[in-house]
């Protein structure tokens, strides 16, 4: 067994998103940590942290020196050396140093602390924009069935599900060109798209599944008064009909399809259009998606990017756009608002 031993006083301090001064003792950056992390936090005299929460991590604070007060979901109480406080995941919390000396504490975080799991609450999200395919619903079976019906029509080889999911989200012109390049070259893009839509109109509901947690989370966000929108690179009518089918259409204030915007994702145009429409700030806007096209659009628009790993994306292609939050559970969006 390899022994891992780090020393607090050799750790280089850094400032977290909540503005506290942290010295990491054991975490993923300096140890083979899997389930938790340990760090010392300091809040200087007269200072306070920014109210924040963690999407997944549960924390324990153990105060070692100084005095102060702490808030959990807005409820304040005093803290002093020897006190331990449990902070459940998704709980807003804030520290204020009320003494003359620095306020110091040990922080245990499980799963381990990460910047991406830390959400500041100074500017709550007022607009959440969702991708559609691979984010709200698994629509790939209907697309796959359509692609194979087209392959049969054109006497082309069968199309795999992997080919389909690799091309989903690029817009129909790019999709058919990626799957049927020879047919596009021979018959023209317009003719191939016409045939695709003719078949898709009959098959787009085939095998349709709404992802776990979507209905409940949308209802939660809607009840909080947050504006909700869909930005998809497919035609709006398909999005609207599928949303009605799975019972989530009532939650959306706006649905934008490929024909409703001048430029599609990964261009930031649709995101910027909605930010302007609702008069919100970029920092008050979150884009939720499962593809590199979503993350690139969000990155270029300068909004918070929430990446869902269960969708159709190749994760290494998404990494370069540095999502602000990453999860395999749709319901984790609730932890950010």
N, C-alpha and C positions, 0 to 999 in steps of 0.2 A: 504493500500500500504506500502510495506517495503522500507525504505530508505537505500540506499547504499552510504556511504561516506568514501572515503579513503584519506589519506594524503600523498602527494609526499615525504615529508621528513621522513616518517616512512617506505618507500619502500626500500627494500634491492636491491642494484645495481647488475646488472649482465652484461656480455658481450655477444652481439649477434653474429651471424655468419658473420656479416659485420664488426665486431671489434669495434663498438661503445659501450659506456657505457650507459646502460638503467636502468631507474627506472620506473617500471610500476605503473601507477595510477589506471587505471581500465582496466582489460582484463579478459579473461576466467579463469585465475588462481586465481583471488581474488574477482571476482564479477559475478553476473548472467548476463554476457554480451552476447548479441546475434548478434548484427549487426556492432559493431565497438569497437575499443580499444583506450586508451589514455595513452601516456607515455612521459617521458622526456628523451632525448638523449643528451649525451655529447661527444664531440671530443676534446681531450686534445691538448694543444698548440704544434704545429709542427707535429701533427698526421693527418691521413686521414682514412676514412673508405675504406673497400674493395668494389669495384663496385659490385652491386647486383640488383636483380629485384624480384618482387613478382608475382606469377602465377595468383592469384585471387584478391589480395587486392589492392585497390586504397589508396594512402596516401596523407596527407597534412602535410607539415612541416611549423611550425611557429617559427621563430628565436627570442630568448629572450635575448641573450647576446653573446658577442664576434663577431668576423668577420671571414669571410672565403669565399671560392668559392665552387660552386656546379656544377656538370655535369649531364645532362639528355641526355641519349643516345650519350654521347661523347661531347656534346656542353656545354662549361663552361660559368658561369656567377657569379658575386659577390653576396654575401648575407650578411645581417646585421640585427640587432634587428628591429623588426617590419615587416620584410618581411615574406610573406606566399607563399609557392610553392606547386603547385599541381603535384603529381606524378601518372600518370595513370598506371593501372595494366600492367605488362609486360615491363615497361620502366626501362632500366638500369640507376642507379643513384649512385653518389659518392659525398662525402663531404671532403673538406680539410680545416683545420684550418690554416689560414694565419696570425693570430694575436698572441699576447703574452698571452692573457687570454683564458680560456676554451671557446669553442664554444658550446652554449646550445640551445636547441630547443624543442618544444612540437610536438609530432607525433600523428596524428589521422590516424587510419588504419581501413578500412572497405572492406571486413569482418575483424574481429579481427586478429591482428598479430599472426603468428605461425611460428616456426622454419621451419616446413615442407613446408611452402609457400615461403620461402626465398631461392633464388638461387644465389650463388656467381658466378661472371663472370670472375674470374681470370683464370680458366681453363675451357674453353668452351668444350662441349661434341663433340667428334669426331666420336664416334661409338654409335649407338642406336640399341639395340637388342630387338626384339619383340617376345612375345609368339604369338600363333596363335588362337586356339579355345578360344572364350570368350574374346579375346583382339582385334583382327582385324575383325573377323567375328563371327556371331552367327551360328555355324554349328550344334548346338544341335538337331534341328529338324531331320536332316539326320541320326544322331547317334541314336536318339530315335526311328525313323522308323526302322532302322536296328535291334536294340535291340528287338523290338516287333515282327519283322519277325522271329528272332531267337527264341523268346519265343514261338511263334506259332509252329515253326518247332520242338522244343524240348517238346512241350505240357506242357510248364511252364506258370505260371501266367503272366499277362501283366506287362510291366515295366513302371513305372511312369517317367515323365520328371525330377522330383526331384532326382530319383535314378541315372539317366543319368548324370545330371550336377554335382552331388556329386562325381562321379567317373572320369569325364573328366579331362584329363591332367596328369593322372598317368601312361600313357603308356598302350598299348592294352592288354598286358598280365595281368596287374593289373586290368584293366577295366573289362575284361570278367570274371576274377576270382571274382571280387566284385559283378557283376550282376548275373553270372551263376556258383556259386561255386559247386553245385551238378553236373552240366553237365561237368565241368572241371574234377572233381573227377572221374566221370564215363567214359568219353570219352577221357580224356587227353587234356592238354592245346593246343597242336599242332592242333588237330582236330577241337576244338572249334574256334580257331583263323582262321583256314582255312574257316570254315563256315561263320564266321563274315565277312571276307574280300570278300567272294563270294557275299554276300548280300550287303555289303557296297559299292562295286563297282557300283551297280545299284542305290543306294539311297543317296550317300553322298552329292549330290547337292540339295536334296529335302529341301525346306523351307529355303534355305541359304540366309542370310542377312548380308551385310557389315555394320558395326556400323557407326553412324553419325560422320563426321569429319575425317574419316580415309584417304580417298583419298586426300583431301586437305592438311592434315597435312603431309602425306608422300611426296607429291609433294613439299611442303615448305622445308622440311628437305633435300630432294634430291637436290633441287636447291642450298641450302647452302653448298653442298659438303660434307655433313655428311654421313659416311658409315652406311648403313642400312642392318640389317640381321634379319632372322627369326630363332628361335630355338624352335622346336616343338617336342613333344613326340609321334607324329604320323608319318607315312611314308611320306617322302619328296614328292613323286609323287602326293599325295592328296593335299598337301599344294600348290604345283606349279600349279596344274590344277585349284584349287579354286581361287588362286591369278589371274590367267589368266581370269577366268570367271568374276571376279568382277573388273578387269582392274587395278590391282596394282602390277603385277609381275615385271614391268619395273623399279620399284623403289628399288628393293633389290639387293644388291651385293652378298649376300650369303643366302642360305636356308639350314638349317641342320634339318634333320628328325631323327627319332629314330634309323634308321639303319646306320646313318652316323657318329655316335659317340660311343666311348667305354662305356661311362656311361651317362645316361639320367638325366634330372632334376628330383629331386632337387639337384643332384650332380652338383657342379660348373664346371665340366669338359668342357661342350660346351661353357660356357661363357669365361673361361680361354683360350680355343682354339682360339676363335675369337679375343680376346685381343692380343694374340701372333701373330696371322695371320696378323693383321692390324698395329701392332707395336704401339699401343696406351697405355696410362696409365690407371690404374683402375679408377682414378678420372675423366678421360675423357670418361668413358663408362657408359651408362645408360641402365638398363634392364626394359622393360615395360611389365607388365603382370597382370593377374586378379586372380591368385591363390596363395595358400600357397606354392606350389611347385616352382613357379617363384620367390617369395620373399625369400624363403630359399636358392635357387640357387644363387640369387643376393647377399644375405647376406654372404654366404660362399665364394663367389668370391671377395667380397669387393668392389662392384660397386654401383652406385646410383640406388636405387630401386623406381620405379614409379608404384604405385598400382592403377589400374582402378577398381572402385567399382561396375561397371555395369555388371561384368562378372559372373562367376559361383561359386565364392568362398563364404565360410562362413567367414564373416569378422572377427569374434573373433579369428579364427584360423590363420588369417594373421597378427593380431596385434602383436603377440610375435616376429615377425621378423622386426618390427619397420620400415616400409617403409619410405624412405626419402621424398617422395611426394605422395600425395593421391588426386585423383580427380574422378568425375563421367563423365568427358568430355575428350575424346581423344585429342581434339584440344588444351587442356591446355599444352600439351607437348611442343608446340611452345614457351610458356613462359619461358622455361628452357634453350633454346638455342639462 
